Amino acid sequence: MAAPCCCRKGPGSAGPEAAAAAAASAAPAPAAAPDVASAASSQLFRLRHLQLGLELRPAARELAGCLVLELCALRPGPPALVLDVHPAVRLHSAAYRPAAPGQPPCAFAFAPDAAPARGLDPAEPPDPALGPCPEAGGPPDPALGRCGDAGQPPDPALGRCGDAGQPPDPALGPCPEAGQPPDPALGPCGDAGQPPDPALGPCGEEGQPPDPETPPAPSPPPPVPTFPGAPPGPCHPLLFRVEPFTDYGSSLTISLPGALQPHQPFHIVLRYTSSDAPAIWWLDPELTYSNSKPFVFTQGHSVCNRSFFPCFDTPAVKCTYSATVKAPAGVQVLMSATQSAYLEKEGVYQFHMEYPVPAYLVALVAGELVPADIGPRSRVWAEPCLLSMATSKLSGLVEQWLSIAEKLYGPYLWGRYDIVFLPPSFPIVAMENPCLTFIISSILESDEFLIIDIIHEVAHSWFGNAVTNATWEEMWLSEGLATYAQRRITTETYGAAFTCLETAFRLDALHRQMKLLGEDNPVSKLQVKLEPGVNPSNLMNLFTYEKGYCFVYYLSQLCGDPQHFDSFLRAYVEKYKFSSVVAQDLLDSFLNFFPELKEQSVDSKAGLEFERWLNATGPPLAEPDLSQGSSLTRPVETLFRLWTAEPLDQAAASASSIDITKWKTFQTVLFLDRLLDGSPLPQEVVMRLSKCYSSLLDSMNAEIRIRWLQIVVRNDYYPDLYKVRRFLESQMSRMYTIPLYEDLCTGALKSFALEVFYQTQGRLHPNLRKTIQQILAQGLASPAPTDTPTMAIATDTPALLLEDKPPEATNGAISLRDVNVSA
């Protein structure tokens, strides 16, 4: 989930707040946004509900959308609404409409499949849903830009106004008549006789010969909202502008009518298309297991959903939502919603989320998916060929985990808990979308990892979804608490020894990451400072999970009894459910729940101060006692010591007497990780390890095999290199390809990596392909050791494989294997 750093505009730049102030100089400028990753003016409005009309167009890899926001202003007459958006989103129109109290949700009209496209060609009449522009003749508002000259195509950055004389969309209500004075809050359109704005670029002259190249056929227009049962009312087309914000998004400033009253609901209607969006992953049929139908899913965490729909893209803002989705025939659509239905007559899916969620938890998936019940309130969705395996591994278990979590932390709030298994292109392991956990299908072969990852997402139903961190700087509030709750559930289900083994495995990874990053690295803080322009996803690491877990575990130990701490967490969820919190909310609630601890000033205990836990770099100030797992961890430590002892012959003989086929997966990966930490190993040791384990590990799951193959690569052990090729030829998942390519390009096997990639790239998702290209570009730019033989590569490898772009940082030896890739 990493992304390159980028720079937000400095304080002196003309940002969205300046544009809003210029639109109505009499009104005060909006206050600075509290979330530096968001350009939105969310502090000026209450978002009551959002409605989405979505049409999926997989052939064009395009989503056509209509967004209806129901808002109310929190102070009189805000001049503009600022939303987060992304360059992948093309805004077609913006409109304002008053909202009646208790008005039912709107419906959406979709363009007929065979209807000619309109509204995108400047020669065609504009969409009547927009209504006419205010009368021409006035100077353009410099804050909001200007409409295109009459007869000229408008600047797409400013939106477009309907042509006067077109009938308004009856669904939106009557628009002001042509010839009337414009609404001063909107600003006039440019005069038909004015010269074009040089900022917009030259416009083609009338009579100019057409471009000899035939333009592509225009897409159908986005959906149009209808408001059944709503009384007729005025609709106002609104001017808008899009400005750069960061590399991961833009700001959308929409002018508002000047007469808005506080707490009076109104609708903002935005029609748009989105293509090449970071949040929307389009998969050709060849990238699915069934190879028959296209597939699409969204991934919003942390700040990607602004490319799915314009929004207040901050975890501090929550609202309910509903959606109507049109998809190609035979494609099943699912969303993270409490209610869903398929309207066969209209051919659309309808969804409703009745509880408030932040924008990043609005999620959609569509493809050839079939369901099977695995419990009274759970089912799995998967491609047909995977359904039997998914059902057999999870039947009855999810209900058991939910029941234990309810006993610990109170009622499950979301109704259903369903799971959808996604193709290997899913960029992380799992995502806690409410009611519908997304999880990568590759994990199905690794039972223990499957169990842990799903239990972690179950825990998010209380910590992260119900109670959310209000700022990306405190993601540990979701991840640390969810990891603690996950381990309480596994302790109740599988015993303390298993939980301690899994914890030891993760803490080993934490210390490995700390060694690579350095103990004074600021990302090792729990309360990380998010600098303007930096993608919040860059702050996601093992410290978020494991250092956060250690702090929560420390708080539980202060109580003296885990059950007492469970009672506190139940009260915490009950108090803050469906809201967003900061760390001080948690800590104040903790001290108020345990007044005797407050009297003892446990928050100021020397060396373990709460403030130091939050703001000190380096390892956790205290780690849990894992002695209850010694029956499982001690054999691992014994075997590792044998392989690093002298004399090797005697050690290898003793090691071969330990049967690892009877071990749990977490024992085997812990052993292999220890060997990885010690690499490069003496060649004699690697040779003996291969003889003892290589064939044995071939039959084990991918989590085990990839670690052995990393040992092969990091030790340049050529006899087993064919297994690396075979593994990469069979894998399309980010979590099983990136670590190996990073290791290959760090050492002497760069040419081998290029050869394998050239042969397998056609089976990889374009996003994964691009990431590997960047790793290869960085690796090939570094000279290989001169005393190492070069592997033969295909002589016709095209130079196009390596893009002529600055590669993203891959942090040297830090691979995705060294961080937690589940959300």
Secondary structure, 3 states (H helix, E strand, C coil): CCCCCCCCCCCCCCCHHHHHHHHCCCCCCCCCCCCCCCCCCHHHEEEEEEEEEEEEEHHHCEEEEEEEEEEEECCCCCCEEEEEECCCEEEEEEEEEECCCCCCCCEEECCCCCCCCCCCCCCCCCCHHHCECCCCCCCCECCCECCCCCCCCCCCCCCCCECCCCCCCCCCCCCCCCCCCCCCCCCCCCCCCCCCCHHHCCCCCCCCCCCCCCCCCCCCCCCEEECCCCCCCCCEECCEEEEEEECCEEEEEEECCCCCCECCCEEEEEEEEEECCCCEEEECHHHCCCCCCCEEEECCCCCCHHHCCCECCCCCCEEEEEEEEECCCCCEEEECCCEEEEECCCCEEEEEEEEEEEHHHCCEEEECCEEEEEECCEEEEECHHHHHHHHHHHCCHHHHHHHHHHHHHCCCCCCCCEEEEECCCCCCCEECCCCEEEEEHHHHHCHHHHHHHHHHHHHHCCECCCEEECCHHHCHHHHHHHHHHHHHHHHHHHCHHHHHHHHHHHHHHHHHHHHHHCCCCHHHCCCCCCCCCCCHHHHCCHHHHHHHHHHHHHHHHHHCCHHHHHHHHHHHHHHHCCEEECHHHHHHHHHHHCHHHHHCCHHHCCCCCHHHHHHCCCCCCCCCCCHHHHHHHHHHHHHHHHHCCCCHHHHHHHHCCCCHHHCCHHHHHHHHHHHHHHCCCCHHHHHHHHHHHHHHHHCCCHHHHHHHHHHHHHCCCHHHHHHHHHHHHHCCCHHHHHHHHHHHHHCCCHHHHHHHHHHHHHHCCHHHHHHHHHHHHHHHHCCCCCCCCCCCCCCCCCHHHCCCCCCCCCCCCCCHHHCCCCC
